[in-house]
Amino acid sequence: MTTQTAPPPPERKDLETTKKMRAVMGNYFMELENGPKQGKKTAWCTSVGPAELLRALGYNVYFPENHGAMLGATRMACDVIPLANARGYSPDICSYLTSDIGSYLKGETPLKKMGMSGHPKADVLVFNTNQCRDVKDWFQFYAREWNVPCIGIHTPRSLGDLDDSIIEDVARQTEALVPALEQVAGRKLDPSRLREITVLSKRCTELWKAVLETAANVPAPISFFDGTIQMGPAVVLRGEPSAVEYYEVLLAELKQRVADGIAAVPGERLRVYWEGMPIWGKLRDLSTQFASLKTCVVASTYCHSWIFDDLDPDDPFRGMARAYCRLFICRSEDAKERYIEEMAAKYKLDGIIYHDAKTCPNNSNNRYQMPQRLEAKLGIPHLVINGDLNDLRLYSEEQARTNIEAFVEQLAQ
């Protein structure tokens, strides 16, 4: 009697849609570079700041956290961080901040490979402290450097239920930015244009959510590591038609992969969650290791942070307030735990990995017993990896590799 062996899983190939990414992102960077020559003003914005408002006023919008991630991914960060440290910025604070300022001081940046001459000079800098205080300090460096306005929103921290008083306060703060932004832009805010931009932004977020949720399928057609690449338009182009068009094509491709049984990790046997910041300079190595262990990192807090269900074209200021207050990083421990419980059920998790990022305490959620509480409640094992988003001097690759291997072996047993 002959025994039949199961056919090998379909081969994983790079997503075809990714080929369009270079053009989409390239156009964005070229508009930033050429905008001043065309009379367009540039606004810097924190990654979860009021981008819709800025676009409605005709600004080109630049997100320096995206540049921070580029510095981490290209491993330029460790070469430039010391320059910011020498200017008085502590090695213990956000390494996005120190990488970016160090890059500016040295005049070296991966933006040059995107066709830019360097950091785009801001006409105004707009922050939202929903992530941390560092973003304000970061923007104030450039405000002093270029003698331009730095304005923003001070969002409460550790939010539980989002009651009306909180939303009203943040909405009023957002509306209060308008006169100063109008003055710099040299035009009045058109409410119909703000509505149009918000419609596009909401559609972008709906599509990005649908893209990430394809990973709830078994096997998952996309991983956390794919998500850190695919999130580019959701971060820097929400409110623009190009982001909507990109995610419509990507979602269609992922749905086809689900139908064809094509997995992000061929032979997927385990599913884990990544909590916290990416380790940008080690994403390829980590992706390769998890693939070799037939373990898919199916979801993450980080990539899901650009899902803004609460955006409301009919009430844009309160919609932005609610959307940007619901951000995971500024929520209470109870709210964060409820969120991860939902993710564990939706994505059928076998384990959770927490990244303790040395310079990002605000987005390191392993420090107040959350992993232990969730493991006791859900029965899902966890692992803590010590490292950093950009500063690889704080990351032990050998230790992380060994710990991940042991963790996966534990899950398999």
C-alpha positions in Angstrom: 0.0 0.0 0.0 1.3 3.4 -0.9 0.8 6.4 1.3 -0.2 9.7 -0.1 1.8 12.7 1.0 0.1 16.1 1.3 1.0 18.5 -1.5 3.5 21.2 -0.5 1.9 24.6 0.3 1.8 27.2 -2.5 5.0 29.1 -2.8 5.1 32.5 -1.3 6.0 35.2 -3.8 6.3 38.9 -3.2 3.1 40.9 -3.4 2.7 42.2 -6.9 1.1 45.4 -5.5 4.3 46.3 -3.8 5.8 47.2 -7.1 3.4 50.1 -7.2 4.6 51.3 -3.8 7.8 52.9 -5.3 5.8 55.1 -7.6 3.2 56.1 -5.0 5.7 57.0 -2.4 8.1 58.5 -4.9 5.4 60.9 -6.1 4.8 61.9 -2.5 8.4 62.7 -1.8 8.8 64.6 -5.1 5.8 66.8 -4.2 7.5 67.6 -0.9 10.7 68.5 -2.8 9.1 70.6 -5.5 6.3 72.2 -3.5 8.2 75.3 -2.4 9.1 76.1 -6.0 5.4 75.9 -6.9 4.4 78.1 -4.1 3.0 75.4 -1.8 3.6 75.6 1.9 4.9 72.6 3.9 3.5 71.5 7.2 5.2 69.0 9.4 2.7 66.7 11.3 3.1 64.1 13.9 2.0 60.7 12.5 -1.3 60.7 14.3 -2.0 64.4 14.1 -4.6 66.5 12.2 -3.4 65.7 8.7 -6.9 66.1 7.2 -7.0 69.7 8.4 -3.6 70.5 6.9 -4.4 68.9 3.5 -7.7 70.8 3.4 -5.7 74.1 3.7 -3.5 73.1 0.8 -0.3 72.2 2.7 2.1 69.5 1.6 2.3 67.3 4.7 5.5 65.8 6.0 5.7 63.2 8.7 9.1 63.1 10.4 8.3 59.8 12.2 8.3 58.2 8.8 11.8 59.6 8.3 12.8 58.2 11.7 11.6 54.7 10.6 13.6 55.1 7.3 16.7 56.0 9.4 16.2 52.8 11.5 15.5 50.5 8.5 18.6 51.7 6.6 20.7 51.4 9.8 21.8 55.0 9.6 20.4 55.8 13.0 23.4 54.7 15.1 25.7 56.9 13.0 23.7 60.1 13.6 22.2 59.7 17.1 25.5 60.8 18.8 25.2 64.2 17.0 21.9 64.9 18.7 23.3 63.6 22.0 26.1 66.1 21.7 23.5 68.9 21.3 21.9 67.9 24.7 19.3 65.4 23.7 19.6 62.4 26.0 20.4 58.9 24.7 17.4 57.7 26.8 14.8 59.7 24.9 13.0 58.8 21.6 15.5 57.5 19.1 13.2 58.7 16.3 13.9 62.2 17.6 17.6 61.8 18.1 18.0 59.9 14.8 16.1 62.6 12.9 17.8 65.6 14.5 21.2 63.9 14.1 20.5 63.3 10.5 19.7 66.9 10.0 22.8 68.0 11.8 25.0 65.7 9.7 23.2 66.4 6.4 22.8 62.7 5.6 19.4 61.2 5.0 17.8 58.3 3.1 15.5 61.0 1.7 18.2 61.8 -0.8 17.7 58.3 -2.4 14.0 59.4 -2.8 15.1 62.4 -4.9 15.0 64.9 -2.1 17.8 67.3 -1.2 17.3 66.8 2.5 14.8 67.6 5.3 11.9 69.6 3.8 11.9 73.0 5.5 8.7 73.5 7.4 6.5 76.6 7.2 4.6 75.4 10.3 5.0 72.4 12.6 1.8 70.8 14.0 2.0 68.2 16.8 -0.4 66.0 18.8 0.9 64.7 22.1 -1.4 61.6 22.0 1.8 59.6 21.5 4.2 61.3 23.9 5.7 64.6 24.9 8.8 63.9 22.8 7.0 64.9 19.6 6.5 68.4 20.8 10.2 68.7 21.9 11.2 67.3 18.6 9.2 69.9 16.6 10.3 72.7 18.8 13.9 72.1 17.8 13.0 72.8 14.1 10.8 75.7 15.1 13.8 77.4 16.8 16.1 76.3 13.9 13.9 77.9 11.2 12.1 80.5 13.2 8.7 79.2 12.2 5.5 78.5 14.3 5.1 75.3 16.3 1.5 74.7 17.3 -0.4 71.6 18.5 -2.9 69.6 20.4 -2.3 68.4 24.0 -4.2 65.1 24.3 -4.8 63.6 27.7 -3.0 60.3 28.5 -4.0 57.0 29.9 -7.6 57.4 28.6 -10.2 54.8 29.6 -13.7 55.5 28.2 -13.7 58.4 25.7 -16.4 60.6 27.3 -17.8 63.7 25.6 -15.8 66.2 27.7 -12.5 64.7 26.5 -13.6 64.7 22.9 -15.0 68.2 23.1 -11.7 69.5 24.6 -9.5 67.9 21.9 -11.9 69.0 19.1 -11.8 72.6 20.4 -8.0 72.5 20.5 -8.0 71.3 16.9 -10.4 74.0 15.8 -8.2 76.6 17.6 -5.3 75.7 15.2 -7.3 77.0 12.2 -6.5 80.8 12.4 -2.8 80.3 12.7 -2.8 77.7 9.9 -4.9 80.0 7.7 -2.4 82.8 8.2 0.6 80.7 7.2 -1.3 79.1 4.3 -2.6 82.4 3.0 -6.1 81.1 2.6 -9.2 80.4 4.5 -10.4 76.9 5.4 -13.0 75.6 3.0 -15.4 73.3 5.0 -16.4 71.4 1.8 -12.7 70.7 1.1 -12.2 69.4 4.7 -15.2 67.2 4.2 -13.8 65.8 0.9 -10.4 65.1 2.5 -12.0 63.4 5.5 -14.0 61.2 3.2 -10.8 60.0 1.5 -9.0 59.6 4.8 -11.8 57.5 6.2 -11.9 55.3 3.0 -8.2 54.8 3.3 -8.5 53.7 6.9 -11.3 51.3 6.0 -9.2 49.7 3.3 -6.1 49.5 5.5 -8.2 47.8 8.2 -9.5 45.3 5.6 -6.0 44.6 4.4 -4.7 43.8 7.9 -7.8 41.7 8.7 -7.1 39.3 5.8 -4.5 37.9 8.3 -7.3 36.6 10.4 -7.5 33.8 7.8 -5.6 30.6 8.3 -3.0 30.6 6.8 -2.5 34.4 6.9 -1.7 36.0 3.5 0.2 38.9 5.1 2.4 39.3 8.1 3.4 42.1 10.5 6.6 42.4 8.5 4.7 42.9 5.3 2.5 45.4 7.1 5.4 47.6 8.1 6.1 48.1 4.4 2.5 48.3 3.2 1.5 50.9 5.8 3.4 53.7 4.1 0.4 55.3 2.2 -1.8 54.9 5.3 0.7 57.0 7.3 1.8 59.7 4.9 -1.0 59.8 2.2 -4.3 59.4 4.1 -6.6 62.0 2.6 -5.2 61.6 -0.8 -6.8 59.5 -3.7 -3.5 57.7 -4.3 -3.7 55.9 -0.9 -7.2 54.8 -1.6 -6.3 53.5 -5.1 -3.3 51.7 -3.7 -5.2 49.8 -1.0 -8.0 48.8 -3.3 -5.5 47.0 -5.5 -3.6 45.5 -2.5 -6.8 44.3 -0.9 -7.9 42.6 -4.1 -4.6 40.8 -4.3 -4.7 39.6 -0.7 -8.3 38.3 -1.1 -7.0 36.3 -4.1 -4.2 34.9 -2.0 -6.7 33.8 0.6 -8.7 32.0 -2.0 -5.6 30.4 -3.4 -4.3 29.4 0.0 -1.0 31.4 -0.4 0.5 32.0 3.0 2.8 34.8 4.2 4.7 32.0 5.9 4.5 28.8 3.9 3.6 25.9 6.1 2.3 28.2 8.8 1.9 26.2 12.1 1.9 28.9 14.8 0.5 32.5 15.0 1.8 35.2 17.2 1.2 38.9 17.9 3.8 41.7 18.0 3.1 44.3 20.7 5.1 47.5 20.6 7.4 49.2 18.2 9.2 47.5 15.3 12.9 47.0 15.5 13.4 48.7 12.2 17.0 47.7 11.5 16.3 44.0 12.2 12.9 43.5 10.5 14.4 41.4 7.6 16.4 39.2 10.0 13.4 38.7 12.3 11.1 37.9 9.3 13.5 35.3 8.0 13.8 33.7 11.5 10.1 33.5 12.0 9.5 32.1 8.5 12.2 29.4 9.2 10.2 28.4 12.3 7.0 28.3 10.3 5.6 30.9 12.7 3.6 33.9 11.3 3.5 37.2 13.2 -0.1 37.8 12.0 -0.9 41.1 13.7 0.5 44.0 15.7 -0.5 47.0 17.7 1.8 49.1 15.6 0.4 48.5 12.1 -3.2 48.7 13.5 -2.5 52.2 14.9 -3.4 53.8 11.6 -7.0 52.5 11.7 -9.3 55.5 12.4 -12.9 54.3 12.3 -14.1 57.4 14.1 -13.3 59.9 11.3 -16.5 61.7 10.4 -16.9 63.8 7.2 -20.1 65.3 8.7 -18.4 66.4 11.9 -14.7 66.5 11.0 -13.3 68.1 14.1 -15.0 65.8 16.6 -14.3 62.9 14.3 -10.6 63.7 14.3 -10.6 64.2 18.1 -12.3 60.8 18.7 -10.2 59.0 16.2 -6.9 60.3 17.5 -7.9 59.9 21.2 -8.7 56.2 20.5 -5.1 55.6 19.6 -3.7 52.6 21.6 -0.7 54.4 22.9 -2.7 57.0 24.9 -5.2 54.6 26.4 -5.4 53.1 29.9 -4.1 49.7 30.8 -7.6 48.4 31.0 -8.5 49.6 27.6 -5.3 48.2 26.1 -5.9 44.8 27.7 -9.4 44.7 26.2 -8.0 45.5 22.8 -5.4 42.8 22.9 -8.0 40.3 24.1 -10.1 41.1 21.0 -7.0 40.7 18.8 -6.2 37.4 20.4 -9.6 36.0 19.5 -9.8 37.6 16.0 -6.4 36.4 14.9 -6.4 33.0 16.7 -3.1 33.7 18.5 -0.8 31.1 20.0 1.5 33.6 21.6 2.3 37.3 22.2 5.7 39.0 21.8 6.2 42.3 23.7 9.0 44.5 22.5 10.4 46.6 25.3 11.9 49.5 23.4 14.5 51.2 25.6 13.8 54.8 24.2 10.1 54.4 23.8 8.5 53.8 27.2 5.2 55.1 26.0 4.8 52.3 23.5 6.4 49.5 25.6 3.5 47.8 27.3 5.3 45.1 29.2 6.4 47.2 32.1 3.3 47.2 34.3 2.5 43.5 34.5 0.2 43.5 31.4 1.9 40.3 29.9 1.4 38.4 33.1 -2.2 39.5 33.5 -3.1 38.6 29.9 -1.4 35.3 30.0 -3.3 34.3 33.1 -6.6 35.5 31.6 -6.1 34.1 28.1 -3.8 31.2 28.6 -1.6 32.5 25.8 2.2 32.5 26.5 4.3 35.6 26.1 7.9 36.6 25.4 9.5 40.0 26.1 12.3 41.1 23.7 14.5 43.9 24.8 15.7 46.3 22.2 14.8 49.6 20.6 13.1 51.0 17.5 16.2 52.6 16.1 19.2 52.3 18.4 20.6 48.9 17.7 23.2 49.3 20.4 20.4 48.5 22.7 19.5 45.2 21.0 21.2 41.8 21.5 20.6 39.8 18.3 22.0 36.6 19.7 19.9 36.8 22.9 16.7 37.7 20.9 17.3 34.8 18.4 17.8 32.3 21.2 14.8 33.5 23.1 12.5 33.4 20.0 13.6 29.9 19.2 12.9 28.7 22.7 9.5 30.6 22.7 8.4 29.0 19.5 9.4 25.5 20.8 7.3 26.2 23.9 4.3 27.1 21.8 4.8 24.0 19.6 4.7 21.8 22.7 
